Amino acid sequence: QVDTLLAEVIVISDSIYQETNGAFDITVGPVIRAIGFGKDKTKGIDSAKVKSMLPLIGMNQIRLEGLNLIKSKPQIQIDVNAVAQGYTSDILARFIEMKGVKNYLVEVGGEIASNGLNSKGTPWVIGLDKPIEGAVPGENIQTKIYLTNRKGLATSGNYRKFIEVNGQKYSHTVNPKTGFPVLNSLLSATVIANSAARADALATAFMVNGLDWSINFVQTHPNVDAYLIYSNESGGYKVWFSESLKNSIKE
């Protein structure tokens, strides 16, 4: 049995799971820990172990009946880390709105829910970091984005959290279909959506599915904007952002 908050997170997660062809999946947590991103600090990637865990991955194997979470296999675990911070920002924003506050910005772990204007009477401005390994957040700003109306913003990237095995760096973003860290050109995905939870989950899915899929998704979903930083063939990086963001970007 789960509480109402976790139940809502599971419902949101299932919606994004369906919308992203399984790229966002809260049952992938045990694999993420098994390859070295958990408290056990596993050294190396045990391919056989990862493959043995694949039958435990898939949100199609869990369902909610009221507040009861039903799993097809008892070994299945859920890990909502990739949506929890955005969802928490939304919950705090709801609370603030209940108190009659119309102008606010809530930030939890970099995931943002905002509305209205700042104390200067101008739109909130969010700085996006350049994808530089080892840099302190805010040290190297790539660009700044104005946020207006009720919006959620979240960023997912492969340049801060990674493990190194035999000289090869592996990102913390895992493809739920393979169980292994993703290897694609997308370095950072910032998503703006109607809620921070949705933006948070979509940013993770974008990192899994890569640049071309993400661009197509944004272009076919009018309520989603994105600012994508990706590597080119020469090792530098380039930027793509949705057309509707043009007037919201402050260089």
C-alpha positions as CSV (number, residue, x, y, z in Angstrom):
1,Q,0.0,0.0,0.0
2,V,1.2,3.5,-0.9
3,D,0.2,7.0,0.2
4,T,-1.6,9.4,-2.1
5,L,1.5,11.4,-3.0
6,L,3.4,8.3,-4.1
7,A,0.3,7.1,-6.0
8,E,0.3,10.4,-7.9
9,V,4.0,10.0,-8.7
10,I,3.3,6.5,-10.1
11,V,0.4,7.8,-12.2
12,I,2.6,10.6,-13.6
13,S,5.4,8.2,-14.2
14,D,3.2,5.7,-16.1
15,S,1.9,8.5,-18.3
16,I,5.5,9.6,-19.3
17,Y,6.4,5.9,-19.7
18,Q,3.6,5.5,-22.3
19,E,4.4,8.8,-24.0
20,T,8.1,8.1,-24.4
21,N,7.9,4.5,-25.6
22,G,9.3,3.3,-22.3
23,A,12.3,5.6,-22.1
24,F,11.2,6.8,-18.7
25,D,10.7,3.9,-16.4
26,I,10.7,3.9,-12.5
27,T,11.5,0.2,-12.3
28,V,15.0,0.7,-13.7
29,G,16.4,1.8,-10.3
30,P,18.0,-1.6,-9.2
31,V,20.0,-1.7,-12.4
32,I,21.3,1.8,-11.9
33,R,22.5,0.8,-8.4
34,A,24.0,-2.4,-9.8
35,I,26.3,-0.6,-12.2
36,G,27.7,1.7,-9.6
37,F,25.4,4.6,-8.9
38,G,24.0,3.4,-5.6
39,K,25.3,3.4,-2.1
40,D,27.1,0.1,-2.6
41,K,29.6,1.8,-5.0
42,T,29.9,-1.2,-7.2
43,K,33.2,-1.2,-9.2
44,G,32.7,-2.0,-12.9
45,I,29.7,-3.1,-14.9
46,D,28.8,-6.8,-14.6
47,S,27.1,-7.4,-18.0
48,A,25.7,-10.8,-16.9
49,K,24.2,-9.3,-13.8
50,V,22.6,-6.4,-15.7
51,K,21.1,-8.8,-18.3
52,S,19.8,-11.1,-15.5
53,M,17.9,-8.1,-14.1
54,L,16.2,-7.1,-17.4
55,P,13.0,-9.2,-16.7
56,L,12.5,-7.0,-13.6
57,I,12.4,-3.8,-15.7
58,G,9.1,-2.5,-17.2
59,M,6.3,-0.3,-15.9
60,N,3.9,-2.6,-17.7
61,Q,4.6,-5.1,-14.9
62,I,3.2,-2.8,-12.2
63,R,-0.2,-1.3,-11.6
64,L,-2.2,0.7,-9.1
65,E,-5.5,-0.6,-7.6
66,G,-6.6,2.3,-5.5
67,L,-3.6,2.8,-3.1
68,N,-2.4,-0.7,-3.6
69,L,0.7,-1.1,-5.8
70,I,0.5,-4.5,-7.6
71,K,3.7,-6.0,-9.0
72,S,3.9,-9.0,-11.4
73,K,7.0,-10.2,-9.7
74,P,7.9,-9.7,-6.0
75,Q,11.5,-8.7,-6.9
76,I,10.4,-5.7,-8.9
77,Q,11.4,-2.4,-7.2
78,I,10.5,1.2,-8.0
79,D,12.8,4.2,-7.8
80,V,11.2,7.6,-8.5
81,N,14.4,9.6,-8.2
82,A,14.1,10.9,-11.8
83,V,10.7,12.6,-11.1
84,A,10.6,13.2,-7.3
85,Q,12.4,16.5,-7.2
86,G,10.2,18.0,-9.9
87,Y,7.1,16.6,-8.2
88,T,8.3,18.1,-4.9
89,S,8.6,21.5,-6.5
90,D,5.0,21.1,-7.8
91,I,3.7,20.1,-4.4
92,L,5.4,23.2,-2.8
93,A,4.0,25.4,-5.5
94,R,0.5,24.1,-4.9
95,F,0.9,24.9,-1.2
96,I,2.1,28.4,-1.9
97,E,-0.8,29.0,-4.3
98,M,-3.3,27.8,-1.6
99,K,-1.9,30.6,0.6
100,G,-2.9,33.1,-2.0
101,V,0.6,33.7,-3.4
102,K,0.6,34.3,-7.1
103,N,4.3,35.2,-7.7
104,Y,6.8,32.6,-6.7
105,L,9.7,30.4,-7.8
106,V,10.3,27.0,-6.1
107,E,13.5,25.1,-6.8
108,V,14.3,21.6,-5.5
109,G,17.6,20.1,-6.7
110,G,17.6,22.2,-9.8
111,E,14.0,21.4,-10.8
112,I,11.8,24.5,-10.9
113,A,8.1,25.4,-10.6
114,S,7.3,29.1,-11.1
115,N,4.5,31.5,-11.7
116,G,4.1,35.2,-12.2
117,L,6.9,37.7,-11.8
118,N,9.9,38.3,-9.5
119,S,10.2,41.1,-6.9
120,K,11.3,43.5,-9.7
121,G,8.1,42.9,-11.6
122,T,9.9,41.1,-14.4
123,P,9.8,37.4,-15.5
124,W,11.9,34.9,-13.5
125,V,15.3,34.3,-15.2
126,I,16.9,30.8,-15.0
127,G,20.5,30.2,-15.9
128,L,21.5,27.0,-17.7
129,D,24.9,25.6,-17.2
130,K,27.4,24.7,-19.9
131,P,28.0,20.9,-20.0
132,I,31.5,21.1,-18.4
133,E,32.8,18.2,-16.3
134,G,33.8,19.2,-12.8
135,A,32.3,22.7,-13.0
136,V,30.4,24.0,-10.0
137,P,26.7,24.7,-10.8
138,G,26.3,28.3,-11.9
139,E,30.1,28.7,-12.6
140,N,29.7,28.6,-16.4
141,I,26.4,29.8,-17.7
142,Q,25.4,28.7,-21.2
143,T,22.3,30.9,-21.5
144,K,19.4,32.3,-19.5
145,I,15.7,31.7,-20.0
146,Y,12.8,33.8,-19.0
147,L,10.0,31.9,-17.4
148,T,6.4,33.3,-17.6
149,N,3.0,31.9,-16.6
150,R,2.8,28.7,-14.6
151,K,5.7,26.5,-15.8
152,G,8.0,23.7,-14.7
153,L,11.6,23.5,-15.8
154,A,14.1,20.7,-15.3
155,T,17.5,19.7,-16.7
156,S,19.1,16.3,-17.1
157,G,22.7,15.9,-18.2
158,N,25.4,13.3,-18.7
159,Y,28.4,15.5,-17.7
160,R,28.2,15.5,-13.9
161,K,27.2,12.1,-12.8
162,F,29.2,9.2,-14.3
163,I,31.4,6.3,-13.4
164,E,34.7,5.4,-15.0
165,V,35.5,1.8,-15.9
166,N,38.9,1.0,-17.5
167,G,39.2,4.6,-18.8
168,Q,35.6,4.6,-20.3
169,K,33.1,7.0,-18.8
170,Y,29.5,5.8,-18.4
171,S,26.6,8.2,-17.6
172,H,24.1,7.7,-14.8
173,T,21.3,7.7,-17.4
174,V,20.3,4.1,-18.2
175,N,18.3,2.9,-21.1
176,P,15.5,0.8,-19.5
177,K,15.3,-1.4,-22.6
178,T,19.0,-2.5,-22.5
179,G,19.9,-2.0,-18.8
180,F,23.1,-0.2,-19.8
181,P,24.1,3.5,-19.7
182,V,23.2,5.5,-22.8
183,L,25.8,6.5,-25.3
184,N,24.5,9.3,-27.6
185,S,25.4,12.9,-28.6
186,L,23.0,14.6,-26.2
187,L,24.9,16.2,-23.3
188,S,22.1,18.2,-21.6
189,A,18.4,18.4,-22.0
190,T,16.4,21.3,-20.4
191,V,12.7,20.8,-20.7
192,I,9.9,23.3,-19.9
193,A,6.4,21.9,-19.4
194,N,3.2,22.5,-17.6
195,S,4.6,21.0,-14.4
196,A,8.0,20.4,-12.9
197,A,7.3,16.7,-12.5
198,R,6.5,16.3,-16.2
199,A,9.6,18.4,-17.2
200,D,11.8,16.3,-14.9
201,A,10.6,13.0,-16.3
202,L,10.8,14.1,-19.9
203,A,14.3,15.5,-19.5
204,T,15.4,12.0,-18.4
205,A,13.6,10.4,-21.4
206,F,15.2,12.8,-23.8
207,M,18.6,11.8,-22.5
208,V,17.7,8.2,-23.1
209,N,16.2,8.6,-26.5
210,G,18.8,11.1,-27.9
211,L,18.8,14.2,-30.0
212,D,16.7,13.4,-33.0
213,W,13.9,11.7,-31.0
214,S,13.8,14.6,-28.6
215,I,13.5,17.3,-31.3
216,N,10.7,15.4,-32.9
217,F,8.9,15.0,-29.6
218,V,9.1,18.8,-28.9
219,Q,7.9,19.6,-32.4
220,T,4.9,17.4,-32.0
221,H,4.0,18.5,-28.5
222,P,3.0,22.2,-28.4
223,N,3.0,22.3,-24.6
224,V,6.7,21.2,-24.3
225,D,9.8,23.4,-25.0
226,A,13.4,22.3,-24.8
227,Y,16.9,23.6,-24.9
228,L,19.3,20.8,-26.0
229,I,23.1,20.8,-25.9
230,Y,24.8,18.1,-27.9
231,S,28.3,17.1,-29.1
232,N,29.3,17.4,-32.7
233,E,31.7,15.2,-34.7
234,S,34.7,17.3,-33.8
235,G,34.2,17.1,-30.1
236,G,32.7,20.5,-29.6
237,Y,29.1,21.1,-28.8
238,K,26.1,22.7,-30.4
239,V,22.7,23.9,-29.3
240,W,19.1,23.3,-30.5
241,F,16.1,24.9,-28.9
242,S,12.4,25.0,-29.8
243,E,11.1,27.8,-31.9
244,S,8.7,29.2,-29.3
245,L,11.7,29.7,-26.9
246,K,13.3,32.3,-29.2
247,N,11.8,35.3,-27.4
248,S,12.4,33.8,-23.9
249,I,16.2,33.3,-24.3
250,K,18.4,36.0,-22.7
251,E,22.0,35.6,-24.1
